[in-house]
Amino acid sequence: MIEAQSLTRRYGATTAVNRISFRIEHNGIVGLLGHNGAGKSTVMKMLSGYLEPTAGLLTMDGRDYALSYREVQRSLGYLPEALPLYPDMLVVDYLDYVATCKGLPRRREAVREALLATDLGSRALARINTLSRGMKQRVGVAQAVLGKPRLLILDEPGNGLDPEQNQHMRDLIRRLARRATVILSTHILQEVDALCERVLIMDRGLLALDARMADLRHSCSLLLRVSAPCEALRHALEALPMIAGIQSQPDRGEYLLLLREDSDPDAAAGEVAQAVHATAAGLVALQAQRKDLETVFREATGSEAPE
Ligand SMILES: Nc1ncnc2c1ncn2[C@@H]1O[C@H](COP(=O)(O)OP(=O)(O)OP(=O)(O)O)[C@@H](O)[C@H]1O
């Protein structure tokens, strides 16, 4: 649906986004994660059509953004990092105004649907400057979902929200993702862990990693605990082809078995159990170890994950 090829954006001498490429095909939630200044907002602005790339190509359904600006605009909704709200307007008037600017047909219905989708019905007649930060953020999302776009671009949607408001925002994003592709940017790792099916990690303008969260969670090590550690067991484990390395703590009867990248952890666990049974070591426990996103981030960028 959306494809970026060697997308680049420079601001004078600063290269904010440097030749990044990715494809986003299906509904679901994709997280763009990185430190402050990594280039996330610049990518989001280009995806929204607000900013032109300096070089590279951006297409939606095979159509060049630059050549089909109107169609692209109609297919997406954008929540910028700085909320585009008019504080003195009533929520309903503001949404009607945005619907007019977007040139939506059946404006009233579009506004009603946006209010419903974001659970803002009871605040429709409130003046925006009387709303809490969380509610204002919700109005920002409401203007993005006007006209039911297929693509939602949400730049730091959890910005400035307290934990409860953040939980509401996450529930809202999950609901919206049932009928649209959501791309959200964040510098908060837990946000990606909680919400996203896929993560793009940006580091100093470069795309450091593009991975499905399920693949990242796929275990790559096994923790084995036995009652009577012995040399014979160690030899048996070393002989298994799917094991790339062993870190052992014999006094505790523990072995951390690092698996080769292409190995299947379930099959490996079966073979490890057989190897244990072939010795007198006595199997106590065998469990897959999850690689957390923090580790993945550190490995991809060479720096600690943002707090
Ligand atoms: N309008 C601009 N003019 C000049 N430099 C800019 C401009 N906008 C962004 N930059 C620079 O481009 C780089 C990437 O900025 P960008 O806002 O895209 O990063 P970000 O990952 O979204 O960071 P944050 O989370 O702090 O918003 C930074 O070095 C920033 O200073």
The ligand as an SDF file (V2000), in Angstrom:
LIG
                    3D

 31 33  0  0  0  0  0  0  0  0999 V2000
   12.5660   22.4470   10.1470 N   0  0  0  0  0  0  0  0  0  0  0  0
   13.7870   22.0030   10.4450 C   0  0  0  0  0  0  0  0  0  0  0  0
   14.8890   22.7140   10.1250 N   0  0  0  0  0  0  0  0  0  0  0  0
   16.1300   22.2720   10.4000 C   0  0  0  0  0  0  0  0  0  0  0  0
   16.3900   21.0850   11.0140 N   0  0  0  0  0  0  0  0  0  0  0  0
   15.3280   20.3280   11.3510 C   0  0  0  0  0  0  0  0  0  0  0  0
   13.9860   20.7400   11.0920 C   0  0  0  0  0  0  0  0  0  0  0  0
   13.1500   19.7760   11.5390 N   0  0  0  0  0  0  0  0  0  0  0  0
   13.9360   18.8060   12.0550 C   0  0  0  0  0  0  0  0  0  0  0  0
   15.2390   19.1330   11.9430 N   0  0  0  0  0  0  0  0  0  0  0  0
   16.3840   18.3070   12.3640 C   0  0  0  0  0  0  0  0  0  0  0  0
   16.2720   17.0470   11.7170 O   0  0  0  0  0  0  0  0  0  0  0  0
   16.6260   15.9960   12.6070 C   0  0  0  0  0  0  0  0  0  0  0  0
   15.4580   15.0280   12.7640 C   0  0  0  0  0  0  0  0  0  0  0  0
   14.3900   15.7130   13.3980 O   0  0  0  0  0  0  0  0  0  0  0  0
   12.9630   15.0350   13.6340 P   0  0  0  0  0  0  0  0  0  0  0  0
   12.0740   16.0610   14.2590 O   0  0  0  0  0  0  0  0  0  0  0  0
   12.4990   14.3910   12.3820 O   0  0  0  0  0  0  0  0  0  0  0  0
   13.3430   13.8930   14.6790 O   0  0  0  0  0  0  0  0  0  0  0  0
   12.3980   13.0880   15.6680 P   0  0  0  0  0  0  0  0  0  0  0  0
   12.9360   11.6950   15.6960 O   0  0  0  0  0  0  0  0  0  0  0  0
   10.9860   13.2580   15.2930 O   0  0  0  0  0  0  0  0  0  0  0  0
   12.6990   13.7900   17.0560 O   0  0  0  0  0  0  0  0  0  0  0  0
   11.6180   14.2140   18.1980 P   0  0  0  0  0  0  0  0  0  0  0  0
   11.1710   12.9240   18.8170 O   0  0  0  0  0  0  0  0  0  0  0  0
   12.4630   15.0310   19.1140 O   0  0  0  0  0  0  0  0  0  0  0  0
   10.5270   14.9620   17.5260 O   0  0  0  0  0  0  0  0  0  0  0  0
   17.0500   16.6580   13.9030 C   0  0  0  0  0  0  0  0  0  0  0  0
   18.4500   16.8120   13.8730 O   0  0  0  0  0  0  0  0  0  0  0  0
   16.3730   18.0220   13.8440 C   0  0  0  0  0  0  0  0  0  0  0  0
   17.1070   18.9760   14.5660 O   0  0  0  0  0  0  0  0  0  0  0  0
  1  2  1  0
  2  3  1  0
  2  7  2  0
  3  4  2  0
  4  5  1  0
  5  6  2  0
  6  7  1  0
  6 10  1  0
  7  8  1  0
  8  9  2  0
  9 10  1  0
 10 11  1  0
 11 12  1  0
 11 30  1  0
 12 13  1  0
 13 14  1  0
 13 28  1  0
 14 15  1  0
 15 16  1  0
 16 17  2  0
 16 18  1  0
 16 19  1  0
 19 20  1  0
 20 21  2  0
 20 22  1  0
 20 23  1  0
 23 24  1  0
 24 25  2  0
 24 26  1  0
 24 27  1  0
 28 29  1  0
 28 30  1  0
 30 31  1  0
M  END
$$$$
